[in-house]
Structures are given as C-alpha cells and as structure tokens.
C-alpha cells in the first residue's frame, strides 16, 4: 500500500472499504505512523507507531457485522456507559454508522496536523424510540505528526421541546500489551473507585501502582488528567491525557470471563488492558443548545528503568 498519490505527495487521509464493504478511513503521518477508523461506530480499530507496531488490541474474533459492536480498538460509549435501564449496554453510538461531517466546527487544533477526520452522528427515528432526544455528536480523530492519537467529542443538545438530557460517556480504549501480568498503571494510586465486580462498592485504592493478577473492573473517580500504562516487557509506556472526563475505567476480563465472551479469544486477556477516559459517576446534563466537550490524547513512549521503578513524572513530562 502506497502512502503517496500519483503526483508523489503524501496522502494523509485515505477513504477505503474493507473486505466486508465497510467504509473506513486510514490516517497516515510522514514518519510512518497510522490509524484506521471505521465509520461503523466511528471506531478507531488500529493505531500503529512509525515502526508499524500495533498499539491497540483488536480481538481475532471481532465481529464486523451490525448490530454487533467491534471488539477492540476504541469503541465510543454514548449515551451511557454500563448497562442501565432500557438502553443497550454502553449505549448505541458504537454500533451506528456515522457520516463524514460536512460542516465541522472550528477545533482548537495545531495547524500542522493534516491527518484527521471529522465524523458526525445524529439520531434516527429508531434511536428516538429508545432515547427520545435530538442531539449532534461530532467527533474529530487526529493523528499527530509524532504519532499521538487524539479524539475530541462534542455533543450538543438540539431538542426543540425545551427538554434537557443526561448521559454518561467513555472512550473504551483497548491497549495492546505484551503480558498483562507485567503491566502496571500509574496515576490512580490512593484514589477512590467503584468496584463493578462488587455491585459498585466504593473502595480506596491501596499500594503504589496498579498491577494485574485477576479480573478487574473498576471505575476510578476524580482522576488526574494524565495516566501512565507501563508495559514492562516491551519497555513501552502509554500516556493517556484527558480533558472533560473525570473518571477512568480499568478493565480486564481475565481467563474465566474471557472464555464466556463469544467475540473474544480465550487467552487474549493476556495481551490487552482497557483504560478508559470516562464520565460515569456524575452524568452530564445538557440543556437545549448546550454543548459538552470531552477529549483524550494517547501517546506511546519508550520506558526507562532504574532498579525496576519508573518515575512517571519523567514519562509524563517527556510525552
């Protein structure tokens, strides 16, 4: 696959169809990094560094067929995160086909970013039956020159009946890791979390960093704007920066749950970790005409060690 046009110019944004006829967009940058975005779900399914190494996890059993959400990458959870009431789990944005936004609003973005796509989702008549609100959900996905991946969501209440609406939200990011037992997460120490395996019991995190030896499904509250996910075996650190998203969900199904998920390989839990920028505990309420904005930026940097310890401040500052 060439990264240049017939005139020899760099192609930053390429529209394609996959083998199933799904429309997808490939974003590329000069150094060789890339990202792949499906219009189905507005979902990033691939993010590669300049060496062509895949940084996101996508299940080998992922189903690319509506109404199933794609297992892996970065699903968008809206208008709810979790499983409440009559809406399907994690809402419907991740299994609707979005369109390229013909009239995107001005985004405060660095002018030299050329690899980006603007997508939009509006309610269908079917959606209105299950969630009776009018809205515009705009999403810009940008691949920076250095390989950083940025997602900026803007959700506006366009109701004409004067009604507010309330929602919860998450970027359900699946990171690719070498071995989950060799991964640690820094930045969430000593925070309170809701343990979703124990009926959302509120607990205070102990210890200096989060490591993994069994199933975990936690919603951390009032989290910092930067979180580090350290893959010791690959000597790589993911840095997640977020804005407008106070919570962070950490999830790994482990062996028993993995075997019960039909679109997930039995042993794939060893090679993935979800760390999700989210707004879960306190839902967002928008009056007609109001807009909410939530952003996440991902970068991958080399990890350096000193007696097995990583100074997260060095990583976060250098990222």
WOLIN-V356330 format. One record per residue. N is the residue number from 1. RES is the residue in one letter. PHI is phi in whole degrees, -180 to 180 (999 if undefined). OMEGA is omega in radians with two decimals (* if undefined). BURIAL is I if it has 24 or more other ideal C-beta (glycine too) atoms within 12 Angstrom, else O. Layout:
# WOLIN-V356330
N:RES:PHI:OMEGA:BURIAL / N:RES:PHI:OMEGA:BURIAL
This chain:
# WOLIN-V356330
1:X:999:-3.12:O / 2:X:-87:3.10:O / 3:X:-100:-3.11:O / 4:X:-124:3.09:O / 5:X:-82:-3.13:O / 6:X:-62:3.12:O / 7:X:-86:3.11:O / 8:X:89:-3.13:O / 9:X:-85:3.12:O / 10:X:-63:3.06:O / 11:X:-100:-3.09:I / 12:X:-83:-3.08:I / 13:X:-133:-3.13:I / 14:X:-126:3.10:I / 15:X:-97:-3.09:O / 16:X:-141:2.94:O / 17:X:-124:3.13:O / 18:X:-85:-3.05:O / 19:X:-65:3.10:O / 20:X:-94:-3.13:O / 21:X:86:3.11:O / 22:X:-76:3.10:I / 23:X:-79:3.06:I / 24:X:-138:-3.11:I / 25:X:-124:3.08:I / 26:X:-104:3.04:I / 27:X:-102:-3.14:I / 28:X:-134:3.05:I / 29:X:-123:-2.98:I / 30:X:-58:-3.07:O / 31:X:-74:3.08:O / 32:X:112:3.09:O / 33:X:-76:-3.09:I / 34:X:-153:3.02:I / 35:X:-144:-3.12:I / 36:X:-124:-3.08:I / 37:X:-126:3.04:I / 38:X:-91:3.03:I / 39:X:-68:3.03:I / 40:X:-70:-3.12:I / 41:X:83:-3.02:I / 42:X:49:-2.91:I / 43:X:-103:2.97:I / 44:X:-73:-3.13:I / 45:X:-111:3.14:I / 46:X:-151:3.04:I / 47:X:-146:-3.06:I / 48:X:-118:3.09:I / 49:X:-83:-3.05:I / 50:X:-67:3.08:O / 51:X:-92:-3.13:O / 52:X:80:-3.14:O / 53:X:-81:-3.14:O / 54:X:-76:-3.09:I / 55:X:-104:3.10:I / 56:X:-108:3.08:I / 57:X:-92:3.00:I / 58:X:-130:-3.07:I / 59:X:-63:3.06:I / 60:X:-66:-3.14:O / 61:X:-105:3.13:O / 62:X:-56:-3.10:I / 63:X:-105:3.13:O / 64:X:-99:-3.09:I / 65:X:-155:3.10:O / 66:X:-58:0.08:O / 67:X:-94:-3.09:O / 68:X:-75:3.03:O / 69:X:-74:-3.13:I / 70:X:-78:-3.07:I / 71:X:-84:3.10:I / 72:X:128:-3.11:I / 73:X:68:3.14:I / 74:X:-131:3.03:I / 75:X:-66:3.10:I / 76:X:-100:3.14:I / 77:X:-97:3.14:I / 78:X:-161:0.05:I / 79:X:-89:3.01:I / 80:X:-149:2.93:I / 81:X:-104:-3.13:I / 82:X:99:-3.01:I / 83:X:-136:-3.08:O / 84:X:-136:3.01:O / 85:X:62:-3.01:O / 86:X:-88:-3.14:O / 87:X:-75:3.08:I / 88:X:-68:-3.11:I / 89:X:-56:3.13:O / 90:X:64:3.04:I / 91:X:75:-3.00:I / 92:X:-115:-3.08:I / 93:X:-61:-3.04:I / 94:X:-80:3.05:I / 95:X:-129:2.96:I / 96:X:-115:3.08:I / 97:X:-89:3.13:I / 98:X:-86:3.08:I / 99:X:-121:3.05:I / 100:X:-68:-3.06:I / 101:X:-73:-3.10:I / 102:X:-76:-3.04:O / 103:X:-141:-3.08:O / 104:X:-68:3.07:O / 105:X:-72:3.09:O / 106:X:-66:3.09:O / 107:X:-102:3.05:I / 108:X:-74:-3.05:O / 109:X:-132:3.13:O / 110:X:-69:-2.98:O / 111:X:-64:-3.09:O / 112:X:-84:3.03:O / 113:X:-76:-3.13:I / 114:X:-109:-3.09:O / 115:X:-96:3.12:I / 116:X:-151:3.10:I / 117:X:-139:3.07:I / 118:X:-107:3.14:I / 119:X:-121:3.14:I / 120:X:-142:3.05:I / 121:X:-127:3.03:I / 122:X:-125:-3.06:I / 123:X:-71:2.99:I / 124:X:-91:3.09:O / 125:X:-62:3.13:O / 126:X:-66:3.12:O / 127:X:-62:-3.10:I / 128:X:-63:3.12:O / 129:X:-72:-3.09:O / 130:X:-98:3.11:O / 131:X:-144:-2.90:I / 132:X:-79:3.14:O / 133:X:-140:3.04:I / 134:X:-101:-3.09:I / 135:X:-154:2.91:I / 136:X:-127:3.11:I / 137:X:-112:3.11:I / 138:X:-105:-3.11:I / 139:X:-133:2.99:I / 140:X:-108:3.08:I / 141:X:-115:-3.03:I / 142:X:-127:3.00:I / 143:X:-107:-3.10:I / 144:X:-76:-3.13:I / 145:X:-57:3.13:I / 146:X:-89:3.11:I / 147:X:99:3.09:I / 148:X:-66:3.14:I / 149:X:-112:-3.07:I / 150:X:-120:3.05:I / 151:X:-123:3.12:I / 152:X:-122:-3.14:I / 153:X:-107:3.01:I / 154:X:-128:-3.13:I / 155:X:-119:-3.10:I / 156:X:-119:3.04:I / 157:X:-82:3.12:I / 158:X:-112:3.07:I / 159:X:-57:3.06:O / 160:X:-108:3.14:O / 161:X:-97:3.10:O / 162:X:82:-3.05:O / 163:X:-90:2.98:O / 164:X:-78:2.93:O / 165:X:-137:-3.06:I / 166:X:-126:3.13:I / 167:X:-149:2.92:I / 168:X:-117:-2.90:I / 169:X:-156:2.98:I / 170:X:-157:2.84:I / 171:X:-91:-2.97:I / 172:X:-85:-2.96:I / 173:X:-74:3.05:I / 174:X:-100:3.08:I / 175:X:-85:3.04:I / 176:X:-88:3.11:I / 177:X:-126:-3.08:I / 178:X:-72:-3.09:I / 179:X:-153:-3.04:O / 180:X:-57:-3.12:I / 181:X:-73:3.13:O / 182:X:-110:-3.10:O / 183:X:-109:3.00:I / 184:X:-136:3.12:I / 185:X:-115:3.14:I / 186:X:-118:-3.13:I / 187:X:118:-3.12:I / 188:X:-113:-3.11:I / 189:X:-61:3.04:O / 190:X:66:3.14:O / 191:X:-87:3.01:I / 192:X:-79:3.05:I / 193:X:-141:3.01:I / 194:X:-98:-3.13:I / 195:X:-88:-3.09:O / 196:X:-73:3.05:I / 197:X:-88:-3.12:O / 198:X:-130:3.06:O / 199:X:55:3.08:O / 200:X:60:3.05:O / 201:X:-62:-3.12:O / 202:X:-87:-3.05:O / 203:X:-135:3.04:O / 204:X:-101:-3.12:O / 205:X:-66:3.10:I / 206:X:-106:3.03:O / 207:X:84:-3.02:O / 208:X:-96:3.11:O / 209:X:-155:-3.08:I / 210:X:-93:3.03:I / 211:X:-124:-2.92:I / 212:X:-131:3.07:I / 213:X:-142:3.09:O / 214:X:-165:-3.14:O / 215:X:-57:3.10:I / 216:X:-138:3.08:I / 217:X:-152:-3.02:I / 218:X:-128:3.02:I / 219:X:-110:3.13:I / 220:X:-82:-3.00:I / 221:X:-111:3.10:I / 222:X:50:-3.03:O / 223:X:-89:3.12:I / 224:X:-68:-3.12:I / 225:X:-76:3.13:O / 226:X:-126:3.09:I / 227:X:-133:3.13:I / 228:X:-110:3.07:I / 229:X:-115:-2.97:I / 230:X:-105:3.09:I / 231:X:-98:-3.05:I / 232:X:-59:-3.00:I / 233:X:-66:-3.12:O / 234:X:-94:-3.10:I / 235:X:52:3.13:O / 236:X:-129:3.06:I / 237:X:-122:2.98:I / 238:X:-89:3.03:I / 239:X:-113:3.11:I / 240:X:-105:3.04:I / 241:X:-110:-3.08:I / 242:X:-145:-3.12:I / 243:X:-145:-3.12:I / 244:X:82:-3.07:I / 245:X:-130:-2.98:I / 246:X:-74:-3.06:I / 247:X:-104:3.07:I / 248:X:-144:3.13:I / 249:X:-98:3.09:I / 250:X:-119:-3.03:I / 251:X:-142:2.90:I / 252:X:-147:-3.02:I / 253:X:-75:-3.07:I / 254:X:62:-2.88:I / 255:X:-69:-3.04:O / 256:X:-65:-3.13:O / 257:X:-67:-3.13:O / 258:X:-59:-3.12:I / 259:X:-69:-3.12:O / 260:X:-89:-3.13:O / 261:X:-96:-3.00:I / 262:X:-65:-3.10:O / 263:X:-103:-3.10:O / 264:X:-145:-3.12:I / 265:X:-68:-3.06:O / 266:X:-56:-3.08:O / 267:X:-105:-3.04:O / 268:X:-71:3.12:I / 269:X:-59:-3.12:I / 270:X:-70:-2.98:I / 271:X:-118:3.14:I / 272:X:-145:2.99:I / 273:X:-152:3.04:I / 274:X:-93:2.93:I / 275:X:-126:-2.88:I / 276:X:-120:2.99:I / 277:X:-71:-2.94:I / 278:X:-148:2.94:I / 279:X:-132:-2.97:I / 280:X:-120:-2.99:I / 281:X:-64:3.13:I / 282:X:-113:-3.11:O / 283:X:-59:3.12:O / 284:X:-91:3.07:I / 285:X:-117:3.12:O / 286:X:-119:2.97:I / 287:X:-82:3.11:O / 288:X:-53:-3.13:O / 289:X:90:-3.14:O / 290:X:-82:-3.13:O / 291:X:-130:3.03:O / 292:X:-113:3.12:I / 293:X:-130:3.09:I / 294:X:-136:-3.00:I / 295:X:-136:2.96:I / 296:X:-135:3.09:I / 297:X:-129:-3.12:I / 298:X:-116:3.00:I / 299:X:-138:3.11:I / 300:X:-123:-3.08:I / 301:X:-129:3.07:I / 302:X:-65:3.06:O / 303:X:-93:3.01:I / 304:X:-123:-2.99:O / 305:X:-121:3.00:O / 306:X:-140:-3.09:O / 307:X:51:3.05:O / 308:X:81:-3.11:O / 309:X:-106:3.09:O / 310:X:-112:3.04:I / 311:X:-86:-3.05:O / 312:X:-62:-3.13:I / 313:X:-65:3.13:O / 314:X:-64:-3.12:O / 315:X:-63:-3.05:I / 316:X:-67:-3.13:I / 317:X:-74:-3.09:O / 318:X:-75:3.14:O / 319:X:-69:*:I
